Amino acid sequence: MKIAKLLLLLELLVLISCNKDYSSSKNDYSKLINQKLDQVSKSSLKLQEKQEILQDAYNLANEQEDDIRNKNLLEISYQFLKLRDSVAFLTINKKVRKLSADSNDSLSLAMAYWDLGNYYHTTNIEDSAYFYYNNAQKLYALVGNEFNSGRLLLNMAMIQKNIKDYTGSEVTTTNAITLLKPLHKNKQLYSAYNNLGIVFNELEEFDKALNYYEEAQNYLEKSERADKFPSIWNNIGVVLHNKKQFDKANDYYNKALNYRKDLANVDPELYAMLLDNQAYNRLRAGEKKEILEQLQKSLQIRKKHRFIPGIVINQLHLAEYFIKNSDTISAINYASRAKELSMQTSNTRDLINSLIFLSHVKKDSSLFYTRKVLNISDSLQKHERAVRNKFARINFETNEYISETERLNQRIFRISLMTLGILLIFILLYIIKDQRSKNKLIRQKESANQEIYNLILAQQKYFEEGREKEKQHISRELHDGILGKLFGIRLSLDSLNERDEVESKKKRFHYIEEIQKIAEEIRLISHKLNKNSIVDVDFKTVLEELIKNQHQGVDFQLQMENSIFWEDIGNDIKINIYRIIQEAINNIHRHSKATKAKIEIRKNKKKIILHIRDNGVGFNSDESTTGIGLKNMKDRSRNIDGHFSIKSGPQGTLIKVTINIKNEK
Amino acid sequence: MEELNRINILLIDDHHMILEGYKNVLSQLELDNVELSIDTADNCDIAWGKIKNKNYHIVFLDINFPVQENSIILSGEDLGVKIKTQFPKIKVVILTVLEDSFRLHNILSNINPDGFLLKGETTSKELSRCLEKVITAPPYYGQKISKLLRSEVAHQFSIDETDRIMLYQLSLGTKTKDLTKFVNLSLRAVEDRKKKLKEIFGVSGEGNKALLEKARESGYI
């Protein structure tokens, strides 16, 4: 009472001190909760008081944020589990599972499953326990926590052993060992090998069982859990007993019993078991001394601590002792009690054992017991089979689920990889196409420039040749004509020089006039030279020359607005206009039978308008045979964003091309 | 008294003014026992016709004539050669405005004229002297021609038919190694000739272009 008051005071103080900065930090909640949990685990309060404290802690935890709350709730629920308050435990556990599933907190979820598995294991609902262990184990395996994964596998293996699925248990244990061995978790490895020992003992492969126990002992030595030695020696004793090596078995039992003096106090269950097993072993070995006393001592301890399965076995051993000592009534008495007790606790193995015993002893009702045994073992088999099926289904479904998830994940991965690949290909293709069209544009522009330059160069060369011819002509005229004439006049005047008659004077005058004529000639030539000065060749001259050079009976006329600054218009437009006109001229020559044609180029704001008109016979513009020429003109118009139209009739043909030039420099 | 009564002269030039000048000079010439009969022609074809029909003693010949359609004899040089081969007795006097020494040399060697005057340096007295000399003791060469002849003798150069073909082909753009197709020579010989030609035209060590320019200037192409 005093202690309780003190604690209450302490709690009050804690509460007050925490109230000061209640909302200042979230850590305070955790501190408070931890303090409460400490109180519960350390103090020797009554159950109800502990429950109340935990309830407080629970209320506090509910105020917290997700991740910390989950941990605290798990701890609280674990404490409730320890207090065997299953209602509170289950409620909180469910809540934790929901919260952690919502927040994808797989670690808390796994721990919740583990707690739940433990709960069902302690309440002997093994299939549920197995199910939840399994869930927890898969979660740990997913996050790569091999230690916990191995521990859970071990738990599962023990459950499998308990329901007599020995092969399954063996497999699960081996899996657990492969996980735990690299981690050098000696304690768990001991448990695993111990479990294998038990399994093989049950399978009556005693040598193997002994080997595994040996291994288990090795790990036990390393793990420094010396208190477990008596337990394993007991197990070894059982195997040796089953091998009928009673002396050796006895040695192990003795070793275990003498391991520590206070064993009876520390572990009464094991102590009682050892006493019982040793006495039974000696009974089988044919000894008689002190057996009854030892068996009864064991029974007393077990009854005191209510170790029910132990009591049943003890009673069966006693029954066997009495049969050997020809006390049939006592034997039947113990066997019947064992039967009742095992029926109450639905411990079928011992029930069958007791029934078989009774059928041997009570000869008159032997048939009755035998039938019962058959019934029970039949339903037992069915039950076991059902349970095993259930386990298999749990395993199968989880495996199925996992492989399904894996497959889905793989598929998602594959699909996203493929999508990414396709996307990449598309992007690449787009880039290539873009680059190509850019290059094409550049090439087109370059070729247009080239063509225009070529045209202008050709024109220039043509003019140059003309000029050269003209120069030669003038030179010849000067050299041969003027010089020759001057020479003639000079000769004549020279010959007339010395004469003085009238005739000669007249002649001289005539030659002076001739000289004047020559002067006039020279003036003309000089004028010619001047006129023939350098001609600037541009697009306009190129077009003019194109039209000028058309003979072949068609009278071409070019009308071009002077306000068009061809210098400012892109070469691609110019070259295409030139080619369209060229093509049109070709068509007129070839097909139109026209006598006159007029080419007009006008500029209207940001547009250049080209009209080519002839007075020829025209053609049917619907006919598909209008030929490549027309198609070329259309293509060229389209290349420079121009609009092309053609009208043709018996009076002639009119081609109209309208070109936008607003994008030009 | 010697009887050299009549000398038939044909004046050939495309300029009437020149023909008139010649006539003016010749008509005033007074030679002993000589009577000059003067005819004129203003192109080579007419001149050739006249030469075939009349017994001319002396022909005054120009070199350059304007090329007309359907003219057969194109230049005075050709006519001169024709006269010299078919009527070797006719004395030929060349009167030309040409001043290019190569061309002049070629005319000299092809026609071997009895008189050779450059119009630029010719006065009426020179012309008269020339005629007298041609009648009495040909040849008569003008001052520049004489000078040219002297230098030619020193240089010993001449450009023959093969050289002309080579120059012509080169001017068409034919490559040196392909010249062997047009002249009957080995490539080595062609190279040697080209080297010699370059020496003659004074462009040793320079390329074909310089050679062709010089040749063109000199009227070989």
Interface residues (C-beta under 8 A of the other chain):
Chain A: H479 D480 G481 L483 G484 K485 F487 G488 I489 R490 L491 S492 D494 S495 L496 N497 R499 K507 E514
Chain B: D13 D14 H15 H16 M17 I18 L19 E20 G21 Y22 N24 V25 Q28 N64 P66 V97 K119 G120 T122 T123 S124 K125 L127
